[in-house]
Amino acid sequence: MRLGVQGSVVCTQSPAPSEPAVEVMRLKAGQYFGEIALLTQEPRKATVTTAEPTKVLSLDRNTFVRVMGPLKDILKRNMEQYSKVMASNI
């Protein structure tokens, strides 16, 4: 999981392997990404690229479970909202 501290990033996904990636979301400082892969242990579903000079904080899976474990239900609810956004964008 990554938390933006400064700057912004662009999230892109490719609708199909042979199709070019499209922008699905922009995130700014204070927003996070990568939590779905930590919650589900599935491969990441988007590519995240900096849009400007950016600083992020990073958590590995063990730290995520230890620190964020009590917030798991909230993150899963956010994951459901993310899925709805992705379905409407692609």
TIRO-2110 file (N, C-alpha, C; in Angstrom, 1 decimal):
// TIRO-2110
0.9, -1.2, 0.0, N, 1, A
0.0, 0.0, 0.0, CA, 1, A
0.9, 1.2, 0.0, C, 1, A
0.5, 2.2, -0.7, N, 2, A
1.3, 3.5, -0.8, CA, 2, A
0.3, 4.6, -0.4, C, 2, A
0.9, 5.6, 0.3, N, 3, A
0.1, 6.8, 0.7, CA, 3, A
0.9, 8.0, 0.1, C, 3, A
0.2, 8.8, -0.7, N, 4, A
0.8, 10.0, -1.3, CA, 4, A
1.1, 11.0, -0.2, C, 4, A
2.3, 11.5, -0.1, N, 5, A
2.6, 12.5, 0.9, CA, 5, A
2.7, 13.9, 0.2, C, 5, A
3.2, 13.9, -1.1, N, 6, A
3.4, 15.1, -1.8, CA, 6, A
3.3, 14.7, -3.3, C, 6, A
2.7, 15.6, -4.1, N, 7, A
2.6, 15.4, -5.5, CA, 7, A
1.3, 14.7, -5.9, C, 7, A
1.3, 14.1, -7.1, N, 8, A
0.1, 13.4, -7.5, CA, 8, A
0.5, 12.2, -8.5, C, 8, A
-0.4, 11.3, -8.6, N, 9, A
-0.1, 10.1, -9.5, CA, 9, A
-1.4, 9.9, -10.4, C, 9, A
-1.1, 9.2, -11.5, N, 10, A
-2.1, 8.8, -12.4, CA, 10, A
-2.2, 7.3, -12.4, C, 10, A
-3.5, 6.8, -12.3, N, 11, A
-3.7, 5.4, -12.3, CA, 11, A
-4.3, 5.0, -13.7, C, 11, A
-3.7, 4.0, -14.4, N, 12, A
-4.1, 3.6, -15.7, CA, 12, A
-4.4, 2.1, -15.7, C, 12, A
-5.3, 1.7, -16.6, N, 13, A
-5.6, 0.3, -16.8, CA, 13, A
-5.8, 0.1, -18.3, C, 13, A
-5.5, -1.1, -18.7, N, 14, A
-5.7, -1.5, -20.1, CA, 14, A
-7.0, -2.4, -20.1, C, 14, A
-8.0, -2.0, -20.9, N, 15, A
-9.2, -2.8, -21.0, CA, 15, A
-9.0, -4.2, -21.5, C, 15, A
-8.0, -4.4, -22.3, N, 16, A
-7.6, -5.7, -22.8, CA, 16, A
-6.1, -5.7, -23.1, C, 16, A
-5.4, -6.9, -23.1, N, 17, A
-4.0, -6.9, -23.3, CA, 17, A
-3.5, -6.2, -24.5, C, 17, A
-4.3, -6.2, -25.6, N, 18, A
-3.9, -5.6, -26.8, CA, 18, A
-4.3, -4.1, -27.0, C, 18, A
-5.0, -3.6, -26.0, N, 19, A
-5.5, -2.2, -26.1, CA, 19, A
-4.6, -1.3, -25.2, C, 19, A
-4.5, 0.0, -25.6, N, 20, A
-3.7, 0.9, -24.8, CA, 20, A
-4.3, 1.2, -23.5, C, 20, A
-3.5, 1.5, -22.5, N, 21, A
-4.0, 1.9, -21.2, CA, 21, A
-4.7, 3.2, -21.2, C, 21, A
-5.7, 3.3, -20.4, N, 22, A
-6.5, 4.5, -20.2, CA, 22, A
-6.4, 5.0, -18.8, C, 22, A
-6.5, 6.3, -18.6, N, 23, A
-6.5, 6.9, -17.3, CA, 23, A
-7.8, 6.6, -16.6, C, 23, A
-7.8, 6.1, -15.4, N, 24, A
-9.0, 5.7, -14.7, CA, 24, A
-9.2, 6.6, -13.4, C, 24, A
-8.1, 7.2, -12.9, N, 25, A
-8.1, 7.9, -11.7, CA, 25, A
-6.9, 8.7, -11.5, C, 25, A
-7.0, 9.9, -10.8, N, 26, A
-5.8, 10.6, -10.4, CA, 26, A
-5.9, 10.8, -8.9, C, 26, A
-4.8, 10.6, -8.2, N, 27, A
-4.7, 10.7, -6.8, CA, 27, A
-3.7, 11.8, -6.4, C, 27, A
-4.1, 12.5, -5.3, N, 28, A
-3.2, 13.5, -4.8, CA, 28, A
-2.7, 13.2, -3.4, C, 28, A
-1.9, 14.1, -2.8, N, 29, A
-1.4, 13.8, -1.5, CA, 29, A
-2.5, 13.5, -0.5, C, 29, A
-2.3, 12.6, 0.4, N, 30, A
-3.3, 12.2, 1.3, CA, 30, A
-4.1, 11.0, 0.9, C, 30, A
-4.1, 10.6, -0.4, N, 31, A
-4.8, 9.5, -0.9, CA, 31, A
-3.9, 8.3, -1.0, C, 31, A
-4.5, 7.1, -1.1, N, 32, A
-3.7, 5.9, -1.1, CA, 32, A
-4.0, 5.0, -2.2, C, 32, A
-3.1, 4.0, -2.5, N, 33, A
-3.4, 3.0, -3.6, CA, 33, A
-2.6, 1.8, -3.2, C, 33, A
-3.0, 0.6, -3.8, N, 34, A
-2.3, -0.6, -3.6, CA, 34, A
-2.9, -1.5, -2.5, C, 34, A
-4.0, -0.9, -1.8, N, 35, A
-4.6, -1.7, -0.7, CA, 35, A
-5.3, -2.9, -1.2, C, 35, A
-5.9, -2.9, -2.4, N, 36, A
-6.7, -4.0, -2.9, CA, 36, A
-5.8, -5.3, -3.0, C, 36, A
-4.6, -5.1, -3.5, N, 37, A
-3.6, -6.2, -3.6, CA, 37, A
-3.3, -6.8, -2.3, C, 37, A
-3.2, -5.9, -1.3, N, 38, A
-2.9, -6.4, 0.1, CA, 38, A
-4.0, -7.1, 0.7, C, 38, A
-5.2, -6.6, 0.5, N, 39, A
-6.4, -7.2, 1.1, CA, 39, A
-6.8, -8.5, 0.4, C, 39, A
-6.6, -8.6, -0.9, N, 40, A
-7.0, -9.8, -1.6, CA, 40, A
-5.9, -10.8, -2.0, C, 40, A
-4.7, -10.3, -1.9, N, 41, A
-3.5, -11.0, -2.3, CA, 41, A
-3.5, -11.4, -3.8, C, 41, A
-4.2, -10.6, -4.6, N, 42, A
-4.3, -10.7, -6.0, CA, 42, A
-3.3, -9.8, -6.6, C, 42, A
-2.9, -10.0, -7.9, N, 43, A
-2.0, -9.1, -8.5, CA, 43, A
-2.6, -7.7, -8.6, C, 43, A
-1.8, -6.7, -8.7, N, 44, A
-2.3, -5.3, -8.8, CA, 44, A
-3.1, -5.2, -10.1, C, 44, A
-4.1, -4.3, -10.1, N, 45, A
-5.0, -4.2, -11.3, CA, 45, A
-4.7, -2.9, -12.1, C, 45, A
-3.9, -2.0, -11.6, N, 46, A
-3.6, -0.8, -12.3, CA, 46, A
-2.1, -0.4, -12.2, C, 46, A
-1.7, 0.4, -13.2, N, 47, A
-0.4, 1.0, -13.2, CA, 47, A
-0.5, 2.4, -12.6, C, 47, A
0.4, 2.7, -11.7, N, 48, A
0.4, 4.0, -11.1, CA, 48, A
1.7, 4.7, -11.4, C, 48, A
1.6, 5.9, -12.0, N, 49, A
2.7, 6.7, -12.5, CA, 49, A
2.6, 8.1, -11.9, C, 49, A
3.8, 8.6, -11.6, N, 50, A
3.8, 10.0, -11.0, CA, 50, A
3.4, 11.0, -12.1, C, 50, A
2.6, 12.0, -11.8, N, 51, A
2.2, 13.1, -12.7, CA, 51, A
3.1, 14.3, -12.5, C, 51, A
3.9, 14.3, -11.4, N, 52, A
4.8, 15.4, -11.0, CA, 52, A
5.7, 14.9, -10.0, C, 52, A
6.7, 15.6, -9.5, N, 53, A
7.6, 15.1, -8.5, CA, 53, A
6.7, 14.7, -7.3, C, 53, A
6.9, 13.5, -6.8, N, 54, A
6.0, 12.9, -5.8, CA, 54, A
6.7, 12.1, -4.8, C, 54, A
6.2, 12.2, -3.5, N, 55, A
6.8, 11.4, -2.4, CA, 55, A
5.7, 10.5, -1.9, C, 55, A
5.9, 9.3, -1.7, N, 56, A
5.0, 8.3, -1.1, CA, 56, A
5.6, 7.6, 0.1, C, 56, A
4.7, 7.1, 1.0, N, 57, A
5.1, 6.2, 2.0, CA, 57, A
4.6, 4.8, 1.6, C, 57, A
5.3, 3.8, 2.0, N, 58, A
5.0, 2.4, 1.5, CA, 58, A
4.9, 1.5, 2.7, C, 58, A
3.9, 0.6, 2.7, N, 59, A
3.8, -0.5, 3.7, CA, 59, A
3.9, -1.8, 3.0, C, 59, A
4.7, -2.8, 3.6, N, 60, A
4.7, -4.1, 3.1, CA, 60, A
3.5, -4.9, 3.7, C, 60, A
3.2, -6.1, 3.2, N, 61, A
2.0, -6.8, 3.6, CA, 61, A
2.0, -7.0, 5.1, C, 61, A
3.1, -7.5, 5.7, N, 62, A
3.1, -7.7, 7.2, CA, 62, A
2.8, -6.5, 8.0, C, 62, A
3.4, -5.4, 7.6, N, 63, A
3.2, -4.1, 8.3, CA, 63, A
1.7, -3.7, 8.1, C, 63, A
1.2, -3.8, 6.9, N, 64, A
-0.1, -3.5, 6.6, CA, 64, A
-1.1, -4.2, 7.5, C, 64, A
-0.9, -5.6, 7.6, N, 65, A
-1.8, -6.4, 8.4, CA, 65, A
-1.7, -6.0, 9.9, C, 65, A
-0.5, -5.7, 10.4, N, 66, A
-0.3, -5.3, 11.8, CA, 66, A
-1.0, -4.0, 12.1, C, 66, A
-0.7, -3.0, 11.2, N, 67, A
-1.1, -1.6, 11.5, CA, 67, A
-2.6, -1.3, 11.0, C, 67, A
-2.9, -1.9, 9.8, N, 68, A
-4.2, -1.5, 9.3, CA, 68, A
-5.3, -2.6, 9.5, C, 68, A
-4.9, -3.7, 10.1, N, 69, A
-5.8, -4.8, 10.3, CA, 69, A
-7.2, -4.4, 10.9, C, 69, A
-7.2, -3.5, 11.9, N, 70, A
-8.5, -3.1, 12.5, CA, 70, A
-9.3, -2.3, 11.5, C, 70, A
-8.7, -1.7, 10.4, N, 71, A
-9.5, -1.0, 9.5, CA, 71, A
-9.9, -1.8, 8.2, C, 71, A
-9.7, -3.1, 8.3, N, 72, A
-9.9, -3.9, 7.2, CA, 72, A
-11.3, -3.8, 6.6, C, 72, A
-12.3, -3.7, 7.4, N, 73, A
-13.7, -3.6, 6.9, CA, 73, A
-13.9, -2.3, 6.2, C, 73, A
-13.3, -1.2, 6.7, N, 74, A
-13.4, 0.1, 6.0, CA, 74, A
-12.8, 0.0, 4.6, C, 74, A
-11.6, -0.6, 4.6, N, 75, A
-10.8, -0.7, 3.3, CA, 75, A
-11.6, -1.6, 2.3, C, 75, A
-12.2, -2.6, 2.8, N, 76, A
-13.0, -3.5, 1.9, CA, 76, A
-14.2, -2.7, 1.3, C, 76, A
-14.8, -1.9, 2.2, N, 77, A
-15.9, -1.1, 1.7, CA, 77, A
-15.5, -0.1, 0.6, C, 77, A
-14.3, 0.5, 0.8, N, 78, A
-13.7, 1.4, -0.2, CA, 78, A
-13.4, 0.6, -1.4, C, 78, A
-12.9, -0.7, -1.3, N, 79, A
-12.6, -1.5, -2.4, CA, 79, A
-13.8, -1.7, -3.3, C, 79, A
-15.0, -1.9, -2.6, N, 80, A
-16.2, -2.1, -3.4, CA, 80, A
-16.6, -0.8, -4.2, C, 80, A
-16.4, 0.3, -3.6, N, 81, A
-16.6, 1.6, -4.3, CA, 81, A
-15.7, 1.7, -5.5, C, 81, A
-14.4, 1.4, -5.3, N, 82, A
-13.4, 1.4, -6.3, CA, 82, A
-13.8, 0.5, -7.5, C, 82, A
-14.4, -0.7, -7.2, N, 83, A
-14.8, -1.6, -8.2, CA, 83, A
-15.9, -1.0, -9.1, C, 83, A
-16.8, -0.2, -8.4, N, 84, A
-17.9, 0.4, -9.1, CA, 84, A
-17.4, 1.5, -10.1, C, 84, A
-16.4, 2.3, -9.6, N, 85, A
-15.8, 3.3, -10.4, CA, 85, A
-15.1, 2.7, -11.6, C, 85, A
-14.4, 1.6, -11.4, N, 86, A
-13.6, 1.0, -12.5, CA, 86, A
-14.6, 0.4, -13.5, C, 86, A
-15.7, -0.2, -13.1, N, 87, A
-16.7, -0.7, -14.0, CA, 87, A
-17.3, 0.4, -14.9, C, 87, A
-17.5, 1.6, -14.3, N, 88, A
-18.1, 2.6, -15.1, CA, 88, A
-17.1, 3.3, -16.0, C, 88, A
-15.8, 3.2, -15.7, N, 89, A
-14.7, 3.9, -16.5, CA, 89, A
-14.2, 3.0, -17.7, C, 89, A
-14.3, 1.7, -17.6, N, 90, A
-13.8, 0.8, -18.6, CA, 90, A
-14.9, 0.1, -19.3, C, 90, A
END
